[in-house]
């Protein structure tokens, strides 16, 4: 990695070090979740918003809550449903003021309009009334309390969902969440480490205050804060002092390549993506941005189908600048080659007389993993998806025939 410059004040350097301590604390607890933590750090200092996508059980909620615990800030967290009322998020009506003066005013204490860090699980389940209010709050940092606009204190809103929305209205809302990352199950690649750390956490839970004493039990789960939100606010002000001149031309080249590939990329995202580069440089303690600081640009896509394009355009530049090697996206042909091999090997073993159910299970599992990868990185490849589906159905039919 590039050696950082040493021109920042002791206060700035200390805050960066404490942000690193947050990251290290979470790295000791979660396996394979360094990237989302880095994006949460980046969103916090850039005052941007994050969307975490992933199947249930990928630790989205727990990760965000632990991250927020490590920052001494006013926080708000809620899981949205189709039936969530705006008052559950923004506050209830001040009935006394309404009766006495006919004034419509909301009690916002302890609610999202007063939060500095907010987390909304199942964010796209919110009603239009909730999402419309959120649009103004997260984009303009303003909450209309009756007829009076009030400045919100929100630094970052973190949303979580199982998948990116298809509805055009929801997609427009999602565009306000600049950064997004997909959390994939990691058991297949990190099984031993996952079991070790996961079991340690289960032991922690067993040692907690017995059920029924909720406040004490929740207190034992909270992490002690490592840094204060006021430090983060001051660090955000340092972003304007990061020297971006050396990578300006490279950034313009990246944007031109992405637009030439017909990806969905709004003007708003183009401008704010530039801020992400400054934030990445600041997080590593550097005064001047370099190509290695382009890594967040792989995570400011809008359409999930564009992920492979963003990865391809940005990855080579990050590595050229000395950044960490990133995950290489396998081509469709390579995936189909692997699938054909798994399919044929399973058939050969079944035709050879092997009757163990594990033979079929392993074959189907491998095809399923390849198909999930295809959906993630090549969602438009419907022909390839059809071939994989045929292979899986063929193996299932063979299993049904054996049972019959």
C-alpha positions in Angstrom: 0.0 0.0 0.0 1.0 3.6 -0.6 2.8 5.3 2.4 0.5 8.0 3.7 1.6 11.6 4.0 1.9 13.0 7.6 0.5 16.5 7.4 -2.7 16.1 9.3 -3.2 17.5 12.9 -2.9 15.3 15.9 -6.6 15.6 16.4 -7.4 14.4 12.8 -4.9 11.6 13.1 -6.3 10.5 16.4 -9.8 10.3 15.0 -8.7 8.3 12.1 -6.9 5.9 14.4 -10.1 5.5 16.5 -12.0 4.7 13.4 -9.5 2.1 12.7 -10.0 0.7 16.2 -13.7 0.5 15.5 -13.0 -1.5 12.3 -10.6 -3.8 14.2 -13.1 -4.4 17.0 -15.7 -5.5 14.5 -13.1 -7.5 12.5 -12.5 -9.6 15.6 -16.2 -10.4 15.9 -17.3 -10.9 12.3 -15.9 -13.1 9.6 -15.6 -11.8 6.0 -17.4 -8.4 6.8 -14.5 -6.0 6.5 -15.8 -4.4 3.3 -19.2 -3.4 4.8 -17.5 -2.0 7.8 -15.2 0.1 5.6 -18.2 1.4 3.8 -20.0 2.3 7.1 -16.8 4.2 8.1 -16.7 6.0 4.8 -20.4 6.9 4.9 -20.1 8.3 8.3 -17.3 10.7 7.5 -18.7 11.6 4.1 -22.2 12.1 5.6 -23.7 9.8 3.0 -26.1 6.8 3.3 -25.6 3.1 2.9 -27.7 0.2 1.6 -26.9 -3.3 2.8 -28.3 -6.1 0.7 -28.3 -9.7 1.7 -30.3 -12.8 2.6 -31.6 -13.2 6.1 -28.9 -14.5 8.4 -26.0 -12.6 6.9 -25.6 -10.4 10.1 -26.7 -7.1 8.5 -28.7 -6.0 11.6 -26.2 -7.1 14.2 -23.2 -5.6 12.3 -24.9 -2.2 12.0 -26.0 -2.2 15.7 -22.5 -3.1 16.9 -20.9 -0.4 14.6 -23.3 2.2 16.0 -22.6 1.2 19.6 -18.9 2.0 19.1 -19.7 5.6 18.2 -21.0 7.8 21.0 -24.0 9.4 19.1 -27.7 9.8 19.1 -29.1 6.8 17.3 -32.4 5.5 16.0 -33.2 2.0 14.8 -36.4 0.4 13.5 -37.6 -2.4 11.3 -40.2 -1.2 8.8 -43.3 -3.2 7.7 -46.2 -2.4 5.4 -48.1 -1.4 8.5 -45.5 0.9 10.1 -47.0 4.3 10.9 -45.0 7.6 10.3 -45.4 8.4 14.0 -43.3 5.3 14.8 -40.4 6.8 12.9 -40.7 10.5 13.2 -42.6 11.0 16.4 -46.2 11.4 17.7 -48.5 14.4 17.6 -48.2 17.0 20.4 -51.8 16.7 21.4 -51.7 19.6 24.0 -50.4 22.1 21.4 -53.0 20.8 18.9 -55.9 21.2 21.4 -54.8 24.6 22.7 -53.5 26.4 19.6 -54.5 24.1 16.7 -50.8 23.7 16.0 -49.7 20.5 14.3 -46.3 19.7 16.0 -44.5 16.4 16.4 -42.6 15.2 19.4 -39.3 14.2 17.8 -37.2 13.4 20.9 -35.6 10.0 20.6 -36.9 9.6 17.1 -35.3 9.6 13.6 -35.4 13.4 13.1 -33.1 13.9 16.1 -30.7 11.0 15.3 -27.2 11.3 14.1 -26.9 7.7 13.0 -30.1 5.9 11.9 -30.7 2.3 10.8 -33.9 1.2 9.0 -34.2 -2.6 8.5 -36.4 -3.7 5.6 -36.2 -0.1 4.4 -38.3 -0.6 1.3 -41.3 -1.8 3.2 -42.1 1.7 4.3 -45.2 3.4 3.1 -45.2 6.2 0.6 -45.8 8.7 3.5 -42.7 7.4 5.3 -40.5 7.3 2.2 -41.5 10.8 1.0 -40.6 12.2 4.4 -37.3 10.3 4.4 -36.4 11.7 1.0 -36.3 15.2 2.3 -34.7 14.2 5.6 -31.8 12.3 4.1 -31.2 14.5 1.0 -31.7 17.9 2.4 -31.3 17.1 6.1 -34.6 18.8 6.8 -37.7 17.7 8.7 -41.0 19.6 8.3 -42.4 19.7 11.8 -45.9 21.0 10.9 -45.3 24.2 8.9 -41.8 24.7 10.3 -38.8 23.2 8.6 -36.3 22.0 11.2 -32.6 21.1 10.4 -32.0 17.4 11.0 -28.8 16.2 12.7 -28.5 13.1 10.6 -25.0 12.2 9.4 -25.8 8.8 7.9 -28.8 6.6 7.4 -28.1 2.9 6.9 -30.8 0.8 5.2 -31.0 -3.0 5.0 -33.0 -5.1 2.6 -32.9 -8.6 1.1 -32.6 -7.3 -2.4 -32.6 -4.1 -4.5 -36.1 -2.9 -5.4 -37.6 -3.2 -8.9 -40.4 -0.7 -8.4 -39.4 2.6 -10.1 -40.6 4.7 -7.1 -38.5 2.7 -4.7 -35.5 2.8 -7.1 -35.7 6.6 -7.1 -35.7 6.6 -3.3 -32.8 4.0 -3.2 -30.7 6.4 -5.4 -30.4 8.6 -2.3 -28.4 5.8 -0.6 -25.1 6.5 -2.3 -23.2 3.4 -1.2 -24.4 -0.2 -1.4 -22.9 -3.6 -0.7 -24.1 -7.2 -1.0 -23.5 -9.4 2.0 -23.1 -13.0 0.9 -23.2 -16.1 3.2 -19.6 -16.9 4.0 -19.8 -20.4 5.5 -18.6 -22.2 2.3 -15.3 -20.2 2.3 -14.7 -19.6 6.0 -16.5 -22.4 7.8 -13.9 -23.0 10.5 -13.5 -19.4 11.4 -17.2 -18.8 11.3 -17.9 -21.7 13.7 -15.2 -20.5 16.1 -16.3 -16.9 16.4 -20.0 -17.7 16.1 -19.8 -20.2 19.0 -17.9 -17.7 21.1 -20.8 -15.2 20.6 -23.4 -17.9 21.5 -21.5 -18.5 24.7 -21.7 -14.8 25.4 -25.4 -14.8 25.0 -25.8 -17.8 27.3 -23.9 -15.9 30.0 -26.2 -12.8 29.7 -28.7 -11.8 32.3 -31.6 -14.3 32.2 -34.5 -13.5 29.9 -37.1 -11.2 31.4 -34.7 -8.6 32.6 -34.6 -6.8 29.2 -32.7 -3.5 30.1 -29.9 -5.4 31.9 -29.6 -7.9 29.1 -29.4 -5.3 26.4 -26.8 -3.4 28.4 -24.5 -6.4 28.5 -24.7 -6.6 24.7 -23.8 -3.0 24.0 -20.2 -2.1 23.1 -18.3 0.7 24.9 -17.9 3.6 22.5 -14.5 4.1 21.0 -15.0 7.6 19.5 -17.4 10.5 19.8 -19.7 11.8 17.0 -18.2 15.3 17.4 -14.9 13.9 16.4 -16.5 12.5 13.3 -18.1 15.8 12.5 -14.7 17.6 12.7 -13.1 14.9 10.6 -15.8 15.4 7.9 -14.6 19.0 7.7 -11.2 17.9 6.7 -12.5 16.3 3.5 -12.2 19.6 1.7 -8.5 19.7 2.4 -7.7 16.4 0.6 -5.8 17.0 -2.6 -7.7 15.4 -5.5 -5.9 17.1 -8.3 -3.6 14.1 -9.1 -6.5 11.7 -9.8 -9.0 14.1 -11.4 -8.3 12.9 -14.9 -8.6 9.3 -13.9 -11.9 9.9 -12.2 -13.3 11.5 -15.3 -12.1 8.5 -17.3 -13.9 6.1 -15.0 -17.1 8.1 -15.3 -16.9 8.2 -19.1 -16.3 4.5 -19.3 -19.3 3.7 -17.0 -21.6 6.0 -19.0 -20.4 4.5 -22.2 -21.4 1.1 -20.9 -24.9 2.5 -20.4 -25.0 2.0 -16.7 -27.6 3.8 -14.5 -25.6 6.7 -13.0 -27.2 10.0 -12.0 -25.4 13.4 -12.0 -25.9 13.4 -8.2 -24.0 10.2 -7.9 -21.2 11.4 -10.2 -20.5 14.4 -8.0 -20.8 12.6 -4.7 -18.6 9.8 -5.9 -15.8 12.3 -6.1 -16.3 12.9 -2.3 -16.0 9.1 -1.7 -12.5 9.2 -3.2 -11.5 12.0 -0.8 -13.0 10.0 2.1 -11.1 6.9 1.2 -7.8 8.9 1.1 -8.6 10.5 4.5 -9.4 7.1 6.1 -5.9 5.9 5.3 -4.4 9.1 6.7 -3.3 10.6 3.4 -3.4 14.2 2.3 -3.5 13.3 -1.4 -5.8 10.9 -3.1 -4.3 8.1 -5.3 -5.8 5.5 -7.5 -6.0 3.0 -4.7 -8.6 5.4 -3.2 -11.0 4.6 -6.0 -12.2 1.4 -4.3 -15.5 2.9 -3.1 -16.6 3.5 -6.7 -17.4 -0.2 -7.0 -20.2 0.4 -4.5 -22.0 3.5 -5.8 -24.0 1.7 -8.5 -27.7 2.1 -8.8 -28.8 -0.9 -10.7 -27.7 -4.3 -9.3 -27.3 -5.6 -12.8 -24.5 -3.0 -13.3 -22.2 -4.5 -10.5 -19.9 -6.4 -13.0 -19.4 -3.2 -15.0 -18.4 -1.1 -12.0 -16.1 -3.9 -10.8 -14.4 -4.2 -14.2 -13.9 -0.5 -14.7 -12.7 0.3 -11.2 -10.8 -2.8 -10.2 -7.8 -2.5 -12.5 -7.2 1.1 -11.5 -7.3 0.3 -7.7 -4.7 -2.4 -8.2 -2.5 -0.2 -10.4 -2.5 2.3 -7.6 -1.3 -0.3 -5.1 -4.7 -1.2 -3.6 -5.6 -4.6 -2.4 -6.5 -7.1 -5.1 -10.2 -7.4 -5.4 -12.5 -10.3 -6.3 -12.3 -11.2 -9.9 -15.6 -11.7 -11.5 -15.8 -15.0 -13.3 -17.0 -14.9 -16.9 -20.2 -16.6 -17.9 -18.3 -19.2 -20.0 -16.2 -20.2 -17.0 -19.2 -20.6 -14.8 -20.9 -22.8 -17.4 -17.8 -24.9 -17.8 -17.7 -25.4 -14.0 -21.4 -26.2 -14.0 -21.0 -28.8 -16.9 -18.2 -30.5 -15.0 -20.2 -30.7 -11.8 -23.3 -32.0 -13.7 -21.4 -34.6 -15.6 -19.4 -35.8 -12.6 -22.6 -36.2 -10.6 -24.3 -38.2 -13.5 -21.2 -40.4 -13.9 -21.2 -41.3 -10.2 -24.9 -42.0 -10.2 -24.6 -44.1 -13.4 -21.7 -45.9 -11.8 -24.0 -47.2 -9.2 -23.3 -44.9 -6.3 -26.5 -44.7 -4.2 -25.5 -42.3 -1.5 -27.8 -39.3 -1.3 -24.8 -37.1 -0.7 -23.7 -37.6 -4.3 -26.8 -35.8 -5.6 -26.8 -33.3 -2.8 -23.2 -32.2 -3.6 -24.0 -31.9 -7.3 -27.1 -29.8 -6.7 -25.3 -27.6 -4.1 -22.5 -26.8 -6.5 -24.9 -25.9 -9.3 -27.0 -23.8 -6.9 -23.9 -21.8 -5.8 -22.9 -21.2 -9.5 -26.4 -20.1 -10.2 -26.4 -17.6 -7.3 -23.0 -16.2 -8.5 -24.5 -15.9 -12.0 -27.5 -14.0 -10.6 -25.2 -11.7 -8.6 -22.7 -10.8 -11.3 -24.5 -11.6 -14.6 -28.2 -11.1 -13.9 -29.0 -10.4 -17.6 -27.6 -13.8 -18.8 -31.0 -15.5 -19.0 -29.8 -18.2 -21.4 -27.1 -19.3 -19.0 -29.5 -19.3 -16.2 -31.8 -21.5 -18.2 -29.0 -24.0 -18.8 -28.2 -24.2 -15.1 -31.9 -24.6 -14.3 -32.1 -27.5 -16.8 -29.1 -29.3 -15.2 -30.6 -29.0 -11.8 -34.0 -30.2 -12.9 -32.4 -33.1 -14.7 -30.6 -34.2 -11.5 -33.8 -33.8 -9.5 -35.7 -35.9 -12.1 -33.0 -38.6 -11.8 -33.5 -38.6 -8.0 -37.3 -38.9 -8.4 -36.9 -41.8 -10.8 -34.6 -43.6 -8.3 -37.1 -43.1 -5.5 -39.9 -44.4 -7.8 
